[in-house]
Amino acid sequence: MKTILMSEYNSSMGVLVSLEDKEDFVSINGSINMDVDRITSNPSKYLDKNKTYYFYCKQGSRSRRAVQILGVYGYKVVKVTK
């Protein structure tokens, strides 16, 4: 699993996605908020295989799960940590 630090991320690298609950979401570096269950159960509806996605969450478990599952489906995904 590819992992980078938040300090290494810049917007030219790809889409930064927060997997926090909507009520806990605070945009960091222009991130968007997505529901981990929705994107992992039907990724083609929400993601483009031609883009790279950088996933983060406060605890790290949601982003780890998303990167593991979506990587199997052939998406370009990276886990972002603090």
TAWOZI-V315428 format. One record per backbone hydrogen bond with DSSP energy under -1.0 kcal/mol. NH is the residue of the N-H (numbers start at 1). CO is the residue of the C=O. Records with the same first field share a line. If there is no record, write none. Layout:
NH->CO + CO
This chain:
4->79
6->81
8->5
9->6
13->10
15->52
17->54
18->32
19->56
24->21
31->28
32->16
34->18
39->35
40->36
41->37
42->38
45->42
46->43
47->43
51->48
53->76
54->15
55->78
56->17
64->60
65->61
66->62
67->63
68->64
69->65
70->66
71->67
72->68
73->69
74->71
75->70
78->53
79->2
80->55
81->4
